[in-house]
Amino acid sequence: VAGVDFMAETASILNQEKHVLLPNPESCCPMAAFLDTKKVKDYKRENPGLPVVTYVNSTAAVKAESDVCCTSSNSINIVKKISKEFGTKAVLFGPDSNLADYTEQFSGIKCIKMPEEGHCYVHSQITLDDYNSAKEAHPEGIVLVHPECKRNVRDASDFVGSTAQMYNRVKSSNSEEIEFIIGTEMGLLERMAEDFPEKKFYPIREKLICYNMKKHTLELIKYVLENLDDKTYEVKVPQAIANRALKPIEKMLELS
C-alpha cells in the first residue's frame, strides 16, 4: 500500500488473510491522529445515544468504536440514513472538522465534531485569499475544491467533491470548459493534466502537498516487492479489532 497508515490498516481489516505491506512505516496521517479511542469513548459518554460516524481516514481502533464509516463522497447520505435509523437529529463525527461542517451544512443533521480541531493540514491551509488570487489570475477557471476545505472556501467555489468526484467533473466537462483551478493535493492535478491534455489546470495555491504520502519512494517499493517476507513493513490489524472495525465499514456499504 503506497499510502498512509490508515489505508494499510483498512486493507488489513478487509483482507485479514493477506499480507499488507507499507513501504515506509513512517507514512502516517496527521488528521487520523487527531482522534483516538479514548476521545471517542469520552464523546460517546457525553452524548449517549448518538451514532458515531467516522471518516475512513481514521485508525482501525477508532473504526472499531464506530457505528458507521463514511467517505468524503458519501458522508451526507450516510449521516442522513444513520441518524434516521437511530432516531436522532445529531451524530458524532470525526476526525475531520471541515468534513463534519460540510456534512452538517448539506444534510441538516447536527455533526458534533470529534475533535473540534481535527483537520487535514493540506486542505485547511487553503484560504479565501488563495481563491481570490487564483480567480484573479485565471478568471475563466472553474474552481473545484475538496470538502475538507474550510466553509468560506467551499461556498465560494464552483464545485465541492471528493478527489474522484473532482476527476469525474473534469472528465464530463464540455469542450468550452477548458480551465480548472484545483483545491486539493497536487497529485490529483498532475494526474488530470496527464489524462486530459486538452484542459488547463492550476493549483488554488502552491505546495499543496501531503508529505506523508510522498514518503514512499520507488526504491522502497522495489525493496518491499523483492523482500516480501520482511515483517518490518507488514501492517496487521489484530483480529479482535479487525472484526469490530469491519462492521462500520460494512454498515457504510449497506447504507450507500
N, C-alpha and C positions, 0 to 999 in steps of 0.2 A: 504494500500500500504506500504509494508515493504521496502521502498526505499527512495530516496532523494526527495526533494520538487518538482522538475520539473516533476518527474514521476507521483506524485499525481496530479499535475496541468494538465498534459496531459490526465490522466484518467478522470479528471473532464471535460475537453474540449470534450472528446469523449463520455461522459456519463452524460450530463447535468441534466438528470432526476434522477440520482442516488446519493447516499451519498458516498463520497470518504473520507476515514479516513487515517490519517498519525499518527501512534502510537507515534512518537516523533516529534513534530513540529519543533524542532531544527535541524532536519536532513536536512541540506542544501547542495547544490552542489557548491563548490568554483569556479569551472570552469564556470558554468552558470552565476555566479555573476560578471564575467568579462565584461559582455555585458548587457547594459540596453537600454531602448527605446531612450534615448537622444543620446547615441552614435550611434545607428542605423540610426537615423534621420540625424545626422551630416555626417555620411559616405554617406548616400544617397544624401544629398545636395552637397557634394564634388565630387560625382561620378554619376551624373544624367544619367538615362537610363540603369544602370546596375541592373540585377536581384539580389535580396537579398536571399541568401541561408543560412538557419540557421540549425545547428545541432539540433537534437531532444533534446539534452542536453542543453536546453535553457528555459528561463522563458516563461510563457504564453504571457506576454506583448510583449516580443521580437518576438515570433512567429507571433503575430498579426501584426507586422510591416514587415513581410517577404513575399516573393513571393512563396517560396517552402521550405520545410524542407528536411532533409536527415538523414540517419543513417551512422554509420561507415562502413557498408557493401554495401551501395548503393550510396555513395557520388560521386564517379567517374561518374557513369551512370547519376545521377541526374544533375550534373553540365554540362555534355555534352549536355543533352537534353534541359535544361532550357536556356543555352547560345545560342543554335541553335534557340530556339523559340523566344528569344529576339533579335536575330541577333547581338550578341556581342561576343567578344573574351576574356571577363573577367566577373567575378562575384564578389559580395561582400560576404564574407564567415566568419561565426563566430559561437560560440566564441572560438573554439579550433584552435590555430595557427598551431599545428603539423598536425592535420587532414586536414587543409587547404593546407599545404605544400604537404602532401601525395596526396591529390586530384588533385592539380595542376600538380604534377610530372607525374601522370598517365592519366590525362585527356587531357593535353596540353592546358588547359584553365587557364588563369591567375586568381588566387584566392586572392583577396585583403583581408587581414586579419582584422577582426573586433573583438577585437583589436589585435595589433601586439603581445602583451604579453599574450594573452589568452592561458591557458593550463590546463591540468589535472595534479594535483600535484603527483598523483600516477605514471602515465606513464612517465612524464617528468623527474623524478628523475633517470630513467634508463640510464646508460651511456655505452659508448663503452668499458670502463674498466670492467663494470659488465658483458658484453657479453664475453669479452676475459677470464675473470676469470671463468665464468660458463663453457665455452668451454674447458678450460684447465682442470677443474675438471671432466667434463663429455664429453670427445671428441666425443663420438658417439651420443650425444644428438642432436636432431633436434630442432632448435630454432624457436619458434612461438612467435611473438610479435604483439601488437596492433598498429593500425595506429596513435594513439595518442602519440606514442613514437617519439623521435627525428629522423631526417632523417638518421644520420650515424648509428644508432642502427637498423633502419628498413633495410637499404641497406645491412648490414652485415648478417641479419637473413635469415633463410630458408623459412619462411612463414610470411606474414603480413595479418592480418584479424581481424574482429570483434570477440568478445568472442564466438558467435555462430559459426562463420567460423573456429575458432581455435578448438572448440569442434568437429565439423564435420571432420576436418582434422585428428584428432586423431581417431575418430570413423571409418574413412575409411582407416586408415593405415594398411599396410600388417604385417604379422607375424614377419618379420625381423626388422621392425621399433619398437623398444622397449623403447628407452629413449627419453624424450622430456623435453626441457628447456622452461619454460613458462614465457613470459614477459607481465604479466597483473596482476590485483588484485588477491590476493591469494585465493579468494573464488572459482574462476574457477579451479585452480589447485586442490583444495580439492574435488571439485565435480568430476573432471575427475579421480582422484585417486580412488574414490569410485566406479565410473561407469566402469572403465577399470582397474581392479586389476592386469591384466596380463602385464600392462605397468608400466614404472617408470617415475615419474615426479619430476622436480627440479625447484625451483624458480630462475629466472635470477639474482635476488638479494633478500636479506632478507627484511622482513617487508614491502612488497608491499600491504599496507592495506588502504582501503577507510574508514577512521574512522567515517565519517558521516553516511555511510551505516550501520556501526556497532552500531549506537546509538539506534537501535531498539532491544529490548530485549523480551524474551518470556513473561516476566512479563507484559511489556507494551502492547504487542499484546493481551495477555489474558484479561487485563483490558479493552481495547478498544472493544473487542468482547463481553464482558459482560456489556458494557455501551455504546451501540450504539447510544443512544440519547445525549451523552455528546458532545456538539458542539465544545469543546476545540480542538478536534482532526480532525474536518472536514475541508477539503480543497475544497473551492467552487470558481471557476473562474467566475467572473461576466459575465453575459450573453453577454453583448456587446463585451467584449474582447474575450470570448469563440467563438463567431460567426466568428470573424475575424481570430482568431488563427486556427480555424478548416480548413479554406481554404488552407493554405500552406501544412497542413497535407494531405488533400485530393488531392492536386496537386502532392505531392510526390507519393501517391498511384497510381495516374493516369499515372505518368511517369515511375513507376517501372516496 
